[in-house]
Amino acid sequence: MNVDDTIAAVASAPGGAFRGLVRLSGPRTVACLAACFRGSGGEELAAIRAPSVLSGQLSLGAVLGDAACDLYLWPGRRSYTRQPVAELHTIGSPPVLQAALRAVCQAGARPAEPGEFTLRAFLAGRLDLTQAEAVLAVIDAHGQAEFDIALRQLAGGLAGPLQRLRDRLLGLLAHVEAGLDFADEDLEFIAAEDLRRQLDEASDELARLAAQVSSRGRVDEPFRVVLMGWPNVGKSSLMNALLGESAALVSPHAGTTRDYLTRPANLHGLDCRLIDTAGWETGARGPVAETAQALAEQQAEHAHVQLFCLDATRRLNAWERQMLATPPRANRLLVLTKTDGLRSTDLHLDAVPTSSLTGAGMAELRQTIYRCLSDCLTTAEVVAGTAVRCGESLRKAACAVRRARQSAAANAGEELVAAELRLTLDNLAQVVGAVYTEDILDRIFSRFCIGK
């Protein structure tokens, strides 16, 4: 990819709007603008040296004529990409925006690739790879919690601590290697006790960062909400009620659900998957029943939220009492089903009362599930894409610095300490993008939309 090209793209959302924008970046930005934009004050664009906002007319050709336009211009390196950058703000009609894009491309720009503006910002050192991933997460956020996490990471919530740690380790490695270079002379560049102390601090910090990333260890897929409970307690009916459609087969006979059923859902802006499982029963007989039981247990084990369903029209059985007596997982919600069949208003238990028949309690249940999923996000400090890409590198870095600490404690030789420190720094460089391959950049930036 040639960063010396001048690129352009429609950077506003698809569809009609009151206002839309075309973005440019590259050394010929001002020349491209001069061919199609006229400032209302007759300004000479090539003479502008500071970031400026100009009003004027944008020439869109013989058919569309001129359109009113505001030009936001960053003529030097004080821009997002450290290149001349401009934004043309005009009428948000798709034909008008496409005509504006054609005009600047005819003047020497080329259409931008997906994510190319952010890629140029990364290559220019404006942001590291963790912040570039945060840009995408801001765009893709489905709720306030995801949006807040992405903004914190974009502001350097992960990049800052990583850079400070890298700087400390580079300084430490310099002292160790200086000692190796002057091993024949009576010089001490760093005391053994100070070396061990700094390695201890670095190991603790790396362990904290690795845990921070692993707390967001789910991949870029929706949360898993698993319905579990005894056969015929109304799990499938509850799933249909939450979805607002008949996705699961419902029958008065126990054991109707054998394989698990999964459907996408959206709860107050959070994407999730509802998973209906076979009823749990003690002493399941036959290979089909045993397989269904194993699948249900597997799904429950990997759930972000478990909906433990209890039939409000009957007494608890021994298995249900045992499950309730077991210390609950933090993500387990108790749900009373079939409450429309109760004669008493005493629903007992600390559970959400629901009726799939009347719809009672569904709004409360959706809100409760949403709060649980939001709590999962609140405990996370990095966006999902970063967690997936960086997890292994951070674990390797943490292991390497632990080995360096052990070598220093055992007086095994500064050569071993230096080797492990280099390995630690190599892995941290992969996290922030100081070392990268074209394949890594393609995987990250190809997911962006054009114009970002």
C-alpha positions as CSV (number, residue, x, y, z in Angstrom):
1,M,0.0,0.0,0.0
2,N,1.5,3.3,-1.1
3,V,1.1,5.9,1.7
4,D,2.3,8.6,-0.8
5,D,-1.0,8.4,-2.7
6,T,-3.7,10.9,-1.9
7,I,-6.8,8.9,-0.9
8,A,-10.5,9.9,-0.6
9,A,-13.7,8.3,0.5
10,V,-17.2,9.1,1.7
11,A,-16.8,8.9,5.4
12,S,-20.4,9.4,6.6
13,A,-22.9,6.7,7.2
14,P,-24.6,5.1,4.1
15,G,-28.0,6.5,3.1
16,G,-29.5,10.0,2.9
17,A,-28.9,12.6,5.7
18,F,-29.0,16.3,6.2
19,R,-25.2,16.4,6.1
20,G,-22.5,14.1,4.7
21,L,-18.7,14.2,4.3
22,V,-15.9,13.2,2.0
23,R,-12.5,12.7,3.6
24,L,-9.1,13.1,1.9
25,S,-5.5,12.4,3.1
26,G,-2.2,12.6,1.3
27,P,0.3,15.0,-0.2
28,R,-1.9,16.2,-3.0
29,T,-4.9,16.9,-0.8
30,V,-4.8,20.7,-1.3
31,A,-4.2,20.3,-5.1
32,C,-7.2,18.0,-5.4
33,L,-9.4,20.5,-3.5
34,A,-8.2,23.5,-5.5
35,A,-9.7,21.8,-8.6
36,C,-13.2,21.6,-7.3
37,F,-13.7,23.8,-4.2
38,R,-14.0,27.6,-4.2
39,G,-14.0,29.5,-0.9
40,S,-16.6,32.2,-0.5
41,G,-13.9,34.6,0.5
42,G,-11.6,33.8,-2.5
43,E,-9.1,32.1,-0.2
44,E,-6.0,30.6,-1.8
45,L,-5.9,27.0,-0.4
46,A,-2.1,26.6,-1.1
47,A,-1.4,29.6,1.1
48,I,-3.1,28.2,4.2
49,R,-0.7,26.9,6.8
50,A,-2.9,26.3,9.9
51,P,-5.9,24.1,10.4
52,S,-8.9,26.1,9.0
53,V,-12.6,25.9,8.3
54,L,-13.8,27.5,5.1
55,S,-17.3,27.9,3.6
56,G,-17.7,27.8,-0.2
57,Q,-19.0,26.0,-3.2
58,L,-18.1,22.5,-4.4
59,S,-18.2,22.0,-8.2
60,L,-20.0,18.7,-9.0
61,G,-20.0,18.8,-12.7
62,A,-22.4,19.9,-15.5
63,V,-25.4,17.9,-14.2
64,L,-25.4,18.7,-10.5
65,G,-23.7,22.1,-10.7
66,D,-22.4,23.6,-7.5
67,A,-23.3,22.6,-3.9
68,A,-22.8,24.5,-0.7
69,C,-19.9,23.0,1.2
70,D,-17.8,23.6,4.4
71,L,-14.2,22.6,4.1
72,Y,-12.2,21.4,7.2
73,L,-8.6,21.5,6.3
74,W,-5.4,20.3,8.1
75,P,-2.7,21.4,5.6
76,G,0.4,20.1,7.4
77,R,1.4,17.2,9.7
78,R,-0.9,18.2,12.6
79,S,-3.5,15.8,11.5
80,Y,-4.8,12.3,12.2
81,T,-2.6,10.7,9.6
82,R,0.3,13.2,9.8
83,Q,-0.5,14.1,6.2
84,P,-2.5,17.0,4.7
85,V,-6.1,16.0,5.6
86,A,-9.4,17.5,4.5
87,E,-13.1,16.9,5.0
88,L,-15.8,18.2,2.7
89,H,-19.1,18.7,4.5
90,T,-22.0,19.0,2.2
91,I,-25.5,17.8,1.5
92,G,-25.9,14.2,2.7
93,S,-27.5,13.0,-0.5
94,P,-25.7,9.8,-1.8
95,P,-25.6,11.1,-5.4
96,V,-24.1,14.4,-4.2
97,L,-21.5,12.6,-2.1
98,Q,-20.6,10.3,-4.9
99,A,-20.2,13.2,-7.2
100,A,-17.9,15.0,-4.7
101,L,-15.8,11.8,-4.5
102,R,-15.6,11.6,-8.3
103,A,-14.5,15.2,-8.4
104,V,-11.6,14.8,-6.1
105,C,-10.6,11.5,-7.7
106,Q,-10.6,13.2,-11.1
107,A,-8.3,15.8,-9.6
108,G,-5.7,13.2,-8.6
109,A,-6.9,11.3,-5.5
110,R,-7.8,7.6,-5.5
111,P,-10.6,5.7,-3.7
112,A,-9.4,4.7,-0.2
113,E,-9.3,1.0,0.9
114,P,-11.2,-0.1,4.0
115,G,-9.5,1.3,7.1
116,E,-6.8,3.1,5.1
117,F,-7.1,6.4,7.0
118,T,-6.6,4.6,10.4
119,L,-3.8,2.5,8.9
120,R,-2.0,5.6,7.9
121,A,-2.4,7.0,11.4
122,F,-0.9,3.8,12.8
123,L,2.0,3.8,10.3
124,A,2.7,7.5,11.2
125,G,2.8,6.7,14.9
126,R,-0.4,8.5,15.8
127,L,-1.7,5.4,17.5
128,D,-0.7,1.8,18.2
129,L,-2.4,-1.4,17.1
130,T,-4.5,-1.6,20.3
131,Q,-5.8,1.9,19.7
132,A,-6.5,1.1,16.0
133,E,-8.6,-1.9,17.2
134,A,-10.4,0.5,19.6
135,V,-11.4,2.7,16.7
136,L,-13.1,-0.3,15.1
137,A,-14.7,-1.2,18.4
138,V,-16.1,2.3,18.8
139,I,-17.7,2.0,15.4
140,D,-19.1,-1.5,16.1
141,A,-20.2,-0.9,19.7
142,H,-23.8,-2.1,20.3
143,G,-24.3,-0.6,23.8
144,Q,-22.9,1.9,26.2
145,A,-20.7,-0.5,28.1
146,E,-18.9,-1.7,24.9
147,F,-18.6,1.9,23.8
148,D,-17.0,3.0,27.1
149,I,-14.5,0.2,27.0
150,A,-13.5,1.1,23.4
151,L,-13.1,4.8,24.3
152,R,-10.9,4.0,27.3
153,Q,-8.7,1.8,25.1
154,L,-8.6,4.5,22.3
155,A,-7.5,7.0,24.9
156,G,-4.5,4.8,25.8
157,G,-5.9,2.7,28.6
158,L,-3.9,-0.3,27.4
159,A,-1.3,1.4,25.2
160,G,-0.1,3.7,28.0
161,P,0.8,1.0,30.5
162,L,2.3,-1.2,27.8
163,Q,4.5,1.6,26.5
164,R,5.7,2.5,30.0
165,L,6.5,-1.1,30.7
166,R,8.4,-1.5,27.5
167,D,10.4,1.6,28.3
168,R,11.3,0.2,31.7
169,L,12.3,-3.1,30.3
170,L,14.4,-1.5,27.5
171,G,16.3,0.5,30.2
172,L,16.8,-2.7,32.3
173,L,18.1,-4.6,29.3
174,A,20.5,-1.8,28.5
175,H,22.0,-2.0,32.0
176,V,22.3,-5.8,31.7
177,E,23.9,-5.8,28.3
178,A,26.3,-3.0,29.4
179,G,27.4,-5.3,32.2
180,L,28.0,-8.1,29.6
181,D,30.0,-5.7,27.4
182,F,32.3,-4.7,30.2
183,A,32.4,-8.1,32.0
184,D,36.2,-8.0,32.3
185,E,36.1,-4.6,34.1
186,D,35.2,-3.9,37.7
187,L,32.0,-2.0,36.7
188,E,28.5,-2.5,38.1
189,F,25.7,-1.0,35.9
190,I,22.9,-2.3,38.0
191,A,23.0,-4.0,41.5
192,A,21.8,-7.6,41.7
193,E,19.2,-6.6,44.3
194,D,17.9,-3.8,42.1
195,L,17.7,-6.0,39.1
196,R,15.6,-8.6,41.0
197,R,13.3,-5.9,42.3
198,Q,12.7,-4.4,38.9
199,L,12.1,-7.8,37.4
200,D,9.6,-8.6,40.2
201,E,7.7,-5.3,39.5
202,A,7.7,-6.0,35.7
203,S,6.5,-9.5,36.3
204,D,3.6,-8.3,38.5
205,E,2.7,-5.6,35.9
206,L,2.7,-8.1,33.0
207,A,0.6,-10.5,35.0
208,R,-1.9,-7.8,35.7
209,L,-2.1,-6.8,32.0
210,A,-2.4,-10.4,30.9
211,A,-5.3,-10.9,33.4
212,Q,-6.9,-7.6,32.1
213,V,-6.8,-8.9,28.5
214,S,-8.0,-12.4,29.5
215,S,-11.0,-10.8,31.3
216,R,-12.2,-9.9,27.8
217,G,-11.3,-13.3,26.4
218,R,-14.5,-13.9,24.6
219,V,-14.0,-13.7,20.8
220,D,-16.0,-11.4,18.6
221,E,-19.2,-13.2,19.0
222,P,-22.4,-12.5,21.0
223,F,-22.8,-13.4,24.6
224,R,-24.3,-16.9,25.4
225,V,-27.5,-17.0,27.5
226,V,-28.3,-20.7,28.2
227,L,-31.7,-21.9,29.4
228,M,-31.3,-24.9,31.7
229,G,-33.6,-26.9,34.1
230,W,-35.5,-30.1,34.6
231,P,-37.5,-31.5,31.6
232,N,-40.8,-29.8,30.8
233,V,-40.3,-26.8,33.0
234,G,-41.0,-24.5,30.1
235,K,-37.6,-23.6,28.8
236,S,-38.5,-23.8,25.1
237,S,-41.7,-21.7,25.7
238,L,-39.6,-19.1,27.6
239,M,-37.1,-18.9,24.7
240,N,-39.9,-18.3,22.2
241,A,-41.3,-15.6,24.5
242,L,-38.0,-13.9,24.8
243,L,-37.5,-14.0,21.0
244,G,-41.0,-13.1,20.2
245,E,-41.2,-16.0,17.7
246,S,-41.8,-19.7,17.7
247,A,-38.2,-20.8,17.2
248,A,-38.3,-23.8,19.6
249,L,-40.6,-26.8,19.4
250,V,-43.0,-26.8,22.3
251,S,-44.8,-29.9,23.6
252,P,-46.5,-30.9,26.9
253,H,-44.5,-34.1,26.9
254,A,-41.1,-34.1,28.7
255,G,-38.0,-34.7,26.7
256,T,-39.1,-32.9,23.5
257,T,-35.8,-31.0,23.3
258,R,-32.8,-33.3,22.7
259,D,-30.2,-31.3,20.8
260,Y,-29.6,-27.7,21.9
261,L,-31.1,-24.9,19.9
262,T,-29.5,-21.5,19.5
263,R,-31.0,-18.2,18.1
264,P,-29.6,-14.6,17.9
265,A,-31.2,-12.0,20.1
266,N,-30.6,-8.4,21.0
267,L,-31.3,-7.1,24.5
268,H,-31.3,-3.3,24.8
269,G,-28.5,-3.0,22.3
270,L,-26.4,-6.0,23.4
271,D,-26.1,-8.9,21.0
272,C,-26.4,-12.3,22.5
273,R,-27.4,-15.9,21.6
274,L,-30.2,-17.7,23.4
275,I,-29.5,-21.4,23.8
276,D,-32.3,-23.8,24.7
277,T,-30.9,-27.1,26.1
278,A,-32.4,-30.5,26.8
279,G,-33.9,-31.0,30.3
280,W,-31.4,-32.1,33.0
281,E,-32.4,-35.3,34.7
282,T,-30.7,-37.7,37.0
283,G,-29.9,-41.1,35.6
284,A,-30.6,-40.3,31.9
285,R,-31.0,-43.6,30.1
286,G,-30.0,-44.5,26.6
287,P,-27.2,-43.0,24.3
288,V,-29.4,-40.2,23.0
289,A,-30.5,-39.1,26.4
290,E,-26.9,-39.3,27.7
291,T,-25.6,-37.3,24.7
292,A,-28.4,-34.6,25.2
293,Q,-27.4,-34.4,28.9
294,A,-23.7,-34.0,28.1
295,L,-24.5,-31.2,25.5
296,A,-26.7,-29.4,28.0
297,E,-24.0,-29.5,30.6
298,Q,-21.4,-28.3,28.1
299,Q,-23.5,-25.3,27.0
300,A,-24.2,-24.3,30.6
301,E,-20.5,-24.5,31.5
302,H,-19.6,-22.0,28.7
303,A,-22.6,-19.7,29.3
304,H,-22.1,-16.0,30.1
305,V,-25.5,-16.1,31.8
306,Q,-27.5,-19.2,32.9
307,L,-31.2,-19.0,33.2
308,F,-32.1,-21.8,35.7
309,C,-35.8,-22.4,35.1
310,L,-38.1,-23.6,37.8
311,D,-41.8,-24.7,37.3
312,A,-43.9,-22.5,39.5
313,T,-46.9,-25.0,39.4
314,R,-45.1,-27.8,41.3
315,R,-42.8,-28.4,44.2
316,L,-39.1,-28.5,43.7
317,N,-37.6,-32.0,43.2
318,A,-34.5,-33.4,44.8
319,W,-32.2,-32.3,41.9
320,E,-33.5,-28.8,41.9
321,R,-33.1,-28.5,45.7
322,Q,-29.5,-29.8,45.3
323,M,-28.8,-27.2,42.6
324,L,-30.2,-24.4,44.7
325,A,-28.2,-25.5,47.7
326,T,-25.0,-25.4,45.6
327,P,-23.2,-22.0,45.8
328,P,-24.5,-20.3,42.6
329,R,-22.3,-19.1,39.9
330,A,-22.2,-15.4,39.6
331,N,-24.0,-15.5,36.2
332,R,-26.9,-17.8,37.2
333,L,-30.4,-16.3,37.2
334,L,-33.4,-18.1,38.7
335,V,-36.5,-17.9,36.6
336,L,-40.0,-19.0,37.7
337,T,-42.0,-20.2,34.7
338,K,-45.7,-20.9,34.3
339,T,-46.7,-18.3,37.0
340,D,-50.0,-17.9,35.2
341,G,-51.0,-21.3,36.7
342,L,-50.5,-20.2,40.3
343,R,-53.5,-19.8,42.5
344,S,-51.4,-18.1,45.2
345,T,-49.6,-14.8,44.8
346,D,-46.8,-16.1,47.0
347,L,-44.1,-17.0,44.3
348,H,-41.4,-17.7,46.9
349,L,-37.7,-17.9,45.9
350,D,-35.4,-15.1,44.8
351,A,-36.4,-15.6,41.2
352,V,-37.9,-13.6,38.2
353,P,-41.5,-14.7,37.8
354,T,-42.6,-15.2,34.2
355,S,-45.4,-16.5,32.1
356,S,-44.7,-17.4,28.5
357,L,-48.5,-17.6,28.0
358,T,-49.3,-14.1,29.1
359,G,-45.9,-12.4,28.6
360,A,-45.8,-11.4,32.3
361,G,-42.3,-10.8,33.6
362,M,-40.6,-10.9,30.2
363,A,-39.6,-7.2,30.3
364,E,-38.1,-7.6,33.8
365,L,-36.3,-10.8,32.7
366,R,-34.8,-9.1,29.6
367,Q,-33.7,-6.2,31.8
368,T,-32.1,-8.5,34.3
369,I,-30.3,-10.5,31.6
370,Y,-29.0,-7.2,30.2
371,R,-27.7,-6.1,33.5
372,C,-25.8,-9.3,33.9
373,L,-24.3,-9.0,30.5
374,S,-23.4,-5.4,31.1
375,D,-21.6,-6.5,34.3
376,C,-19.5,-8.9,32.2
377,L,-18.5,-6.0,30.0
378,T,-17.8,-3.7,32.9
379,T,-15.2,-6.1,34.3
380,A,-13.4,-6.1,30.9
381,E,-10.8,-3.4,30.2
382,V,-10.0,-4.2,26.5
383,V,-12.0,-4.7,23.4
384,A,-12.6,-8.2,22.1
385,G,-10.5,-8.0,19.0
386,T,-7.4,-6.9,21.1
387,A,-8.0,-9.7,23.6
388,V,-8.0,-12.3,20.8
389,R,-4.9,-11.0,19.1
390,C,-2.8,-10.1,22.1
391,G,-3.7,-12.8,24.6
392,E,-1.0,-15.3,23.5
393,S,1.7,-12.6,23.1
394,L,1.1,-11.2,26.6
395,R,1.2,-14.7,28.1
396,K,4.5,-15.4,26.4
397,A,5.9,-12.1,27.6
398,A,4.8,-12.8,31.2
399,C,6.4,-16.3,31.1
400,A,9.7,-14.8,29.7
401,V,9.9,-12.1,32.4
402,R,9.2,-14.8,35.0
403,R,12.1,-16.8,33.7
404,A,14.3,-13.7,33.7
405,R,13.4,-13.2,37.4
406,Q,14.2,-16.8,38.2
407,S,17.5,-16.6,36.4
408,A,18.4,-13.5,38.3
409,A,17.4,-15.0,41.7
410,A,19.5,-18.1,41.0
411,N,22.5,-16.0,39.8
412,A,22.4,-18.1,36.6
413,G,24.1,-15.4,34.6
414,E,23.2,-12.1,33.0
415,E,23.3,-13.7,29.5
416,L,20.1,-15.7,30.4
417,V,18.5,-12.7,31.9
418,A,19.2,-10.6,28.8
419,A,17.9,-13.3,26.5
420,E,14.6,-13.6,28.4
421,L,14.2,-9.8,28.5
422,R,14.7,-9.6,24.7
423,L,12.0,-12.3,24.3
424,T,9.7,-10.3,26.6
425,L,10.2,-7.1,24.5
426,D,9.7,-9.0,21.2
427,N,6.3,-10.2,22.4
428,L,5.3,-6.7,23.7
429,A,6.3,-5.2,20.4
430,Q,3.8,-7.5,18.6
431,V,1.0,-6.4,20.9
432,V,1.5,-2.6,20.2
433,G,2.5,-3.1,16.6
434,A,6.1,-2.0,16.9
435,V,6.7,-5.3,15.1
436,Y,4.1,-6.4,12.6
437,T,3.5,-8.3,9.4
438,E,1.4,-7.4,6.4
439,D,-0.9,-10.3,7.3
440,I,-1.6,-8.9,10.8
441,L,-2.4,-5.4,9.3
442,D,-4.6,-6.9,6.7
443,R,-6.6,-8.9,9.3
444,I,-7.1,-5.8,11.4
445,F,-7.8,-3.0,8.9
446,S,-9.8,-5.0,6.4
447,R,-12.6,-5.1,9.0
448,F,-13.0,-1.3,8.9
449,C,-15.5,0.3,6.6
450,I,-14.3,2.6,3.8
451,G,-13.7,6.1,5.0
452,K,-12.3,5.3,8.4
